Amino acid sequence: MMNKLLFKHIDNSALIVFRIIFGALIFLESIGAIFTGWIRRTLVEPEFTFNFIGFDFLQTIQGEWMYIHYVIMGICGLFVMVGYKYRISMLTFTLLWATTYFMQKSSYNNHYYFLMILSAIMVFLPANTYASIDVKQNPSIKSISMPNWCRLVFILQLFILYSYASIAKMYPDWLDLTVPELLMKSKKHYFLVGNVLQQKFVHYLVAYGGILFDGLIIPLLLWKRTRKVAFFASIFFHLFNSFIFQVGIFPYLSLAFAVFFFEPKVIQKLFLKRKPLYSEEKIEIPSHATIFKSLFVLYFAIQIALPLRQHFIQDNVLWTEEGHRLSWRMMLRSKSANTSFSIVDKATQVKTQVKLEDYLTKKQIRSVSSKPDVMWQFAQRLKSVYAEKGMDIEVYVKAYVNVNGRPSKPFIDSKVDLANEKWSPFKHHDWILPSNLD
């Protein structure tokens, strides 16, 4: 049964078309980061970046060279699009994008994470076996079919992403419109539509439309009777997100996935009219099938497990942020904070207030004000900076945070020296004060 599910060959038109679109999108993402100033603000101007904990070595490549880094990614995108040195180009892009992802958290969002794992998946797919320069240079790799797992991997990944995104929205502050209202309030300045976005019906559309779309879109696309309606709903949903929330290539990437839900004949007729349509449905079991099946199951087990870890960590993830990343929790809360850092020289016991702007950009200050792991990292940074001056210091934080418009509450135990605390990615840290969130 599993052999048939994974290794039955199907027409590969969808994968070929997706490769072309994907290559174009990652090219635009890479070059766009240069011309919009994102690289300058995020990876060049800061003295250091808040990398994922454990990836401190990536600090060594921060700076002006990141422009070259992104140019190379853009070139890889073009090569993927035309199918030139596909696997090398795709692998190179994946490694460079993963480097960017792990070296900074100030601009973190789930879309960057999704692009990283999607790029890694694309490395292993036979996406260059038709309509590619690779085929012209090596006709022996030409093929009009692919194993069914090449389609299934996208469907399962999207189902996990959207399902968790839908479930995460089912909490009081989303259901009573608190969060949608706050999100739309931040868009009040938008030309023409700003006032429309403040209307109650828009908040209901965002709140309940978001839950329904995320929860139902994959089943509706899979069912032939509802596929076209679901696709047109996707167009509206993703273009709305693109315009209102400005989330880069993700909305267009999401629309591109539609090619895996329509019948191969439809995709072939629309985009690859000269390509023969494969219809034999042969089952070709590779010699490494057992290993492949084990890795396939393990990968998706991890994808299912990662978003669940928040339920095994004390307190509310909206408050602690512990278990937030890698969990498809998208635009679920609004936070503001009033935070200050102070250092104490252990030798003299002299206490000094830290001027955050001397070390951090405005964007980094927003992160360090409300995210515990970033606070901890900044404390380690201060300890390192002062150690170079021959001083051994303690670092204390006073923070008052509000979540979703609630009154501000103390966030961090101001008596704990964060410079000498350890960080654990899978457990609660007691220096984060209780939330008392409903």
C-alpha positions as CSV (number, residue, x, y, z in Angstrom):
1,M,0.0,0.0,0.0
2,M,2.7,2.5,1.0
3,N,4.8,1.5,-2.0
4,K,1.9,2.3,-4.3
5,L,1.3,5.6,-2.5
6,L,4.9,6.7,-2.7
7,F,6.4,5.1,-5.8
8,K,3.5,5.0,-8.4
9,H,4.6,7.2,-11.2
10,I,2.5,10.1,-12.3
11,D,2.8,12.9,-14.8
12,N,5.4,15.5,-13.7
13,S,4.0,18.6,-15.4
14,A,3.1,20.1,-12.0
15,L,6.6,19.8,-10.7
16,I,8.2,21.2,-13.8
17,V,5.9,24.3,-13.8
18,F,6.4,24.7,-10.0
19,R,10.2,24.6,-10.4
20,I,10.0,27.5,-13.0
21,I,7.7,29.6,-10.7
22,F,9.7,28.7,-7.6
23,G,13.0,29.8,-9.3
24,A,11.5,33.1,-10.4
25,L,10.2,33.8,-6.9
26,I,13.4,33.0,-5.0
27,F,15.2,35.2,-7.5
28,L,12.8,38.1,-6.7
29,E,13.0,37.4,-3.0
30,S,16.8,37.6,-3.1
31,I,17.2,40.6,-5.3
32,G,14.3,42.4,-3.6
33,A,16.0,42.1,-0.2
34,I,18.9,44.2,-1.7
35,F,16.8,46.9,-3.4
36,T,14.3,47.4,-0.5
37,G,17.2,47.9,1.9
38,W,16.3,44.8,4.0
39,I,19.8,43.5,3.9
40,R,21.3,46.9,4.9
41,R,18.9,47.3,7.9
42,T,19.0,43.7,9.0
43,L,22.4,42.3,8.2
44,V,24.8,45.2,7.5
45,E,24.0,48.1,9.9
46,P,23.7,46.2,13.2
47,E,26.8,45.6,15.2
48,F,25.7,42.0,15.6
49,T,22.6,40.0,14.9
50,F,20.4,37.9,17.2
51,N,21.1,34.5,15.7
52,F,19.3,31.3,16.6
53,I,20.9,30.2,19.9
54,G,23.8,27.8,19.0
55,F,24.5,29.5,15.7
56,D,26.9,32.2,17.1
57,F,29.5,31.3,14.5
58,L,27.4,32.9,11.8
59,Q,28.2,36.3,13.3
60,T,31.5,36.1,11.4
61,I,29.9,36.5,8.0
62,Q,27.6,39.4,8.9
63,G,28.3,42.7,7.1
64,E,28.8,44.1,3.6
65,W,29.5,40.7,2.2
66,M,25.8,39.8,2.7
67,Y,25.1,41.7,-0.5
68,I,27.2,39.1,-2.4
69,H,25.5,36.4,-0.4
70,Y,22.1,37.5,-1.8
71,V,23.4,38.1,-5.3
72,I,24.5,34.5,-5.4
73,M,21.1,33.4,-4.1
74,G,19.5,35.4,-6.9
75,I,21.6,33.7,-9.5
76,C,20.7,30.4,-8.0
77,G,17.1,31.3,-8.4
78,L,17.6,32.0,-12.1
79,F,19.4,28.7,-12.6
80,V,16.6,26.8,-10.8
81,M,14.1,28.6,-13.0
82,V,15.8,27.5,-16.3
83,G,16.9,24.2,-14.9
84,Y,20.7,24.8,-15.1
85,K,22.9,22.7,-12.7
86,Y,19.6,22.3,-10.9
87,R,20.7,20.3,-7.8
88,I,23.8,22.3,-7.2
89,S,21.9,25.6,-7.6
90,M,19.1,24.4,-5.4
91,L,21.4,23.1,-2.7
92,T,23.5,26.3,-2.8
93,F,20.4,28.4,-2.4
94,T,19.1,26.2,0.5
95,L,22.4,26.5,2.4
96,L,22.7,30.3,1.8
97,W,19.0,30.9,2.8
98,A,19.4,28.7,5.9
99,T,22.5,30.7,6.8
100,T,20.4,33.9,6.6
101,Y,17.6,32.3,8.5
102,F,19.7,31.1,11.4
103,M,21.8,34.2,11.7
104,Q,19.1,36.6,12.7
105,K,15.7,36.6,14.5
106,S,14.8,40.3,14.4
107,S,12.9,39.7,11.1
108,Y,11.7,36.2,11.9
109,N,8.5,34.9,10.4
110,N,7.1,31.5,9.6
111,H,7.4,32.2,5.9
112,Y,11.2,32.3,6.1
113,Y,11.2,29.0,7.9
114,F,8.8,27.6,5.3
115,L,11.0,28.7,2.4
116,M,14.0,27.0,4.1
117,I,12.4,23.6,4.5
118,L,10.7,23.9,1.1
119,S,14.1,24.6,-0.6
120,A,15.6,21.6,1.2
121,I,12.8,19.4,-0.2
122,M,13.3,20.8,-3.7
123,V,16.9,19.7,-3.6
124,F,15.8,16.0,-3.7
125,L,13.1,16.4,-6.3
126,P,13.6,15.5,-10.0
127,A,12.4,19.0,-11.1
128,N,14.9,19.4,-13.9
129,T,13.9,16.4,-16.0
130,Y,11.9,18.4,-18.5
131,A,12.0,21.9,-19.9
132,S,15.5,22.5,-18.6
133,I,19.0,23.3,-19.7
134,D,20.1,20.2,-17.9
135,V,18.0,18.1,-20.2
136,K,19.4,19.8,-23.3
137,Q,23.0,19.1,-22.0
138,N,22.2,15.6,-20.8
139,P,19.1,14.1,-22.7
140,S,19.4,10.9,-20.7
141,I,17.8,12.5,-17.6
142,K,14.7,13.5,-19.6
143,S,11.4,12.2,-18.1
144,I,7.7,13.0,-18.3
145,S,6.9,11.3,-15.0
146,M,7.8,11.3,-11.3
147,P,7.1,9.2,-8.2
148,N,3.9,10.2,-6.5
149,W,5.8,11.1,-3.3
150,C,7.0,14.2,-5.2
151,R,3.5,15.5,-5.2
152,L,2.5,14.0,-1.8
153,V,5.3,15.8,0.1
154,F,3.9,19.2,-0.8
155,I,0.3,18.3,0.0
156,L,1.3,16.9,3.4
157,Q,3.5,19.8,4.3
158,L,0.8,22.3,3.3
159,F,-1.8,20.4,5.3
160,I,0.3,20.5,8.4
161,L,1.1,24.2,8.0
162,Y,-2.5,25.3,7.3
163,S,-4.0,23.0,10.0
164,Y,-1.8,24.3,12.7
165,A,-2.3,27.9,11.5
166,S,-6.1,27.3,11.8
167,I,-6.0,25.6,15.2
168,A,-3.7,28.3,16.6
169,K,-6.3,31.0,15.8
170,M,-8.9,29.2,18.0
171,Y,-8.3,31.1,21.2
172,P,-10.3,33.9,22.9
173,D,-8.3,37.0,21.7
174,W,-8.7,35.9,18.1
175,L,-12.3,34.8,18.3
176,D,-13.5,37.9,20.1
177,L,-11.8,40.0,17.3
178,T,-9.2,41.6,19.7
179,V,-6.2,40.6,17.6
180,P,-7.8,41.2,14.2
181,E,-8.8,44.7,15.3
182,L,-5.3,45.5,16.5
183,L,-3.8,44.1,13.2
184,M,-6.2,46.3,11.1
185,K,-5.7,49.3,13.4
186,S,-2.0,49.3,12.4
187,K,-3.0,49.5,8.7
188,K,-5.2,52.6,9.2
189,H,-2.8,54.8,7.3
190,Y,-3.2,52.7,4.1
191,F,-4.3,54.8,1.1
192,L,-8.0,54.3,0.2
193,V,-8.5,51.1,2.1
194,G,-7.3,52.2,5.6
195,N,-10.7,53.2,6.8
196,V,-12.4,50.2,5.2
197,L,-10.0,47.9,7.2
198,Q,-11.4,49.4,10.4
199,Q,-14.9,48.1,9.7
200,K,-16.3,45.3,11.9
201,F,-17.2,43.1,8.9
202,V,-13.5,43.1,7.9
203,H,-12.4,42.0,11.4
204,Y,-14.9,39.2,11.2
205,L,-13.7,38.3,7.8
206,V,-10.0,38.2,8.9
207,A,-10.8,36.3,12.1
208,Y,-13.3,33.6,11.0
209,G,-12.4,33.7,7.3
210,G,-8.8,33.0,8.4
211,I,-9.8,30.0,10.5
212,L,-12.0,28.5,7.8
213,F,-9.6,29.1,5.0
214,D,-6.6,27.6,6.8
215,G,-8.6,24.7,8.1
216,L,-10.4,23.8,4.8
217,I,-8.3,24.9,1.9
218,I,-6.3,21.7,1.4
219,P,-9.3,19.3,1.6
220,L,-11.3,21.6,-0.7
221,L,-8.4,21.7,-3.2
222,L,-8.1,17.9,-3.1
223,W,-11.9,17.4,-3.9
224,K,-12.6,17.9,-7.6
225,R,-16.0,19.4,-7.0
226,T,-14.7,22.3,-4.9
227,R,-11.3,22.7,-6.4
228,K,-12.0,25.7,-8.6
229,V,-13.9,27.6,-6.0
230,A,-11.1,26.9,-3.5
231,F,-8.6,28.1,-5.9
232,F,-10.4,31.4,-6.5
233,A,-10.8,31.8,-2.8
234,S,-7.0,31.3,-2.5
235,I,-6.4,34.0,-5.0
236,F,-8.4,36.5,-2.9
237,F,-7.0,35.3,0.4
238,H,-3.3,35.4,-0.7
239,L,-3.6,38.7,-2.6
240,F,-5.3,40.3,0.4
241,N,-2.4,39.1,2.6
242,S,0.2,40.3,0.1
243,F,-1.3,43.8,0.0
244,I,-2.3,44.2,3.6
245,F,0.5,42.4,5.4
246,Q,3.3,42.6,2.9
247,V,4.7,39.1,3.5
248,G,7.0,38.9,0.5
249,I,6.7,36.0,-1.9
250,F,4.7,33.7,0.4
251,P,1.3,34.5,-1.0
252,Y,2.4,33.9,-4.6
253,L,4.3,30.8,-3.6
254,S,1.1,29.5,-1.9
255,L,-0.8,30.1,-5.2
256,A,1.9,28.2,-7.1
257,F,1.2,25.1,-5.1
258,A,-2.2,24.9,-6.8
259,V,-0.5,23.1,-9.7
260,F,-0.2,20.0,-7.5
261,F,-4.0,19.8,-6.9
262,F,-5.3,20.1,-10.4
263,E,-5.3,17.2,-12.8
264,P,-2.0,16.8,-14.7
265,K,-3.8,17.1,-18.0
266,V,-5.0,20.6,-17.0
267,I,-1.5,21.7,-16.1
268,Q,0.1,20.2,-19.1
269,K,-2.4,21.8,-21.5
270,L,-2.1,25.2,-19.8
271,F,1.7,25.4,-19.5
272,L,3.5,22.6,-21.3
273,K,1.5,22.0,-24.5
274,R,4.4,20.3,-26.3
275,K,5.0,17.9,-23.4
276,P,3.6,14.3,-23.7
277,L,1.1,13.4,-21.0
278,Y,2.2,10.5,-18.9
279,S,-0.7,8.1,-17.9
280,E,0.9,4.6,-17.4
281,E,0.9,4.8,-13.6
282,K,3.8,2.3,-13.2
283,I,5.0,1.4,-9.7
284,E,8.8,1.6,-9.7
285,I,10.2,0.7,-6.2
286,P,13.8,1.9,-5.8
287,S,16.5,-0.2,-4.1
288,H,16.6,2.3,-1.2
289,A,12.8,2.2,-0.6
290,T,13.0,1.1,3.0
291,I,15.4,3.8,4.0
292,F,13.4,6.4,2.0
293,K,10.1,5.4,3.7
294,S,11.7,5.6,7.1
295,L,13.1,9.1,6.4
296,F,9.8,10.2,4.9
297,V,7.8,9.2,8.0
298,L,10.5,10.6,10.3
299,Y,10.4,14.0,8.6
300,F,6.7,14.4,8.9
301,A,6.7,13.1,12.4
302,I,9.0,15.9,13.3
303,Q,6.9,18.4,11.4
304,I,3.8,17.3,13.4
305,A,5.7,17.2,16.7
306,L,7.5,20.6,16.6
307,P,4.3,22.8,16.9
308,L,3.1,20.6,19.8
309,R,6.1,21.3,22.1
310,Q,4.5,24.5,23.4
311,H,1.9,22.3,25.2
312,F,4.7,20.7,27.2
313,I,6.2,23.9,28.3
314,Q,4.9,25.8,31.3
315,D,2.7,28.9,30.9
316,N,1.1,30.5,27.8
317,V,3.2,30.7,24.6
318,L,1.7,34.1,23.8
319,W,3.5,35.4,26.9
320,T,6.7,33.3,27.1
321,E,7.3,32.9,23.4
322,E,8.7,29.4,24.3
323,G,7.6,27.1,21.5
324,H,6.5,29.9,19.3
325,R,9.0,29.5,16.5
326,L,8.7,26.6,13.9
327,S,5.1,26.2,14.9
328,W,3.1,28.0,12.2
329,R,1.8,30.6,14.7
330,M,1.2,33.4,12.2
331,M,0.1,37.0,13.2
332,L,-1.6,35.7,16.4
333,R,-0.8,38.4,18.9
334,S,0.2,42.0,19.4
335,K,2.8,42.8,22.0
336,S,4.3,46.0,23.3
337,A,6.8,46.5,26.1
338,N,8.8,48.9,28.3
339,T,12.1,47.3,29.0
340,S,15.4,48.4,30.5
341,F,18.7,46.7,31.1
342,S,21.2,47.4,33.8
343,I,24.7,46.0,34.6
344,V,26.5,45.6,37.9
345,D,30.2,45.5,38.1
346,K,31.0,42.6,40.4
347,A,34.2,44.1,41.6
348,T,32.8,47.5,42.6
349,Q,29.0,46.8,42.8
350,V,28.4,49.9,40.7
351,K,25.2,49.7,38.8
352,T,24.8,51.3,35.4
353,Q,21.8,51.7,33.1
354,V,22.4,50.3,29.6
355,K,21.5,52.6,26.6
356,L,20.0,50.1,24.2
357,E,20.4,52.4,21.2
358,D,24.2,52.3,21.7
359,Y,24.1,48.6,20.8
360,L,21.0,47.9,18.9
361,T,18.9,49.1,15.9
362,K,15.3,50.1,16.4
363,K,14.1,46.8,15.1
364,Q,16.4,44.9,17.5
365,I,15.2,47.0,20.4
366,R,11.6,45.9,19.7
367,S,12.7,42.2,19.8
368,V,14.9,42.6,22.9
369,S,12.1,44.3,24.7
370,S,9.6,41.4,24.7
371,K,11.3,38.2,23.6
372,P,12.9,36.3,26.5
373,D,15.5,34.4,24.3
374,V,16.6,37.7,22.7
375,M,16.9,39.3,26.2
376,W,19.0,36.4,27.3
377,Q,21.2,36.7,24.2
378,F,21.7,40.4,24.7
379,A,22.7,39.8,28.3
380,Q,25.4,37.3,27.0
381,R,26.4,40.0,24.5
382,L,26.9,42.6,27.2
383,K,28.8,40.1,29.4
384,S,31.1,39.4,26.5
385,V,31.6,43.1,25.6
386,Y,32.5,44.0,29.2
387,A,34.7,41.0,29.6
388,E,36.9,42.4,26.7
389,K,37.2,45.5,28.9
390,G,38.4,43.4,31.8
391,M,35.1,43.6,33.7
392,D,33.0,40.8,35.1
393,I,29.4,41.9,35.2
394,E,25.9,40.9,36.1
395,V,22.9,41.8,33.9
396,Y,19.4,42.6,35.2
397,V,16.3,43.3,33.2
398,K,13.1,45.2,34.1
399,A,10.4,44.6,31.6
400,Y,6.7,45.4,31.5
401,V,4.8,43.7,28.7
402,N,1.3,43.8,27.5
403,V,-0.3,41.2,25.2
404,N,-3.2,42.0,22.9
405,G,-4.0,45.3,24.6
406,R,-4.1,44.0,28.1
407,P,-2.6,46.1,31.0
408,S,1.2,45.8,31.2
409,K,2.6,43.3,33.7
410,P,6.1,42.5,35.0
411,F,7.7,40.1,32.5
412,I,11.1,39.2,33.9
413,D,12.3,38.6,37.4
414,S,14.5,41.7,37.9
415,K,16.5,40.0,40.6
416,V,17.9,37.3,38.3
417,D,21.3,37.9,36.6
418,L,20.6,36.8,33.1
419,A,24.3,36.9,32.1
420,N,24.8,33.8,34.3
421,E,21.7,31.9,33.4
422,K,21.6,28.9,31.0
423,W,19.3,28.6,28.1
424,S,17.3,25.5,27.3
425,P,15.2,25.3,24.1
426,F,12.7,22.8,25.4
427,K,11.9,23.9,28.9
428,H,10.4,26.9,30.7
429,H,12.7,29.4,32.3
430,D,11.7,30.4,35.8
431,W,13.0,34.0,35.4
432,I,10.0,34.6,33.0
433,L,7.3,35.7,35.4
434,P,3.8,34.0,35.3
435,S,1.5,35.4,32.7
436,N,-2.0,35.0,34.3
437,L,-3.4,35.2,30.8
438,D,-7.0,33.9,30.5
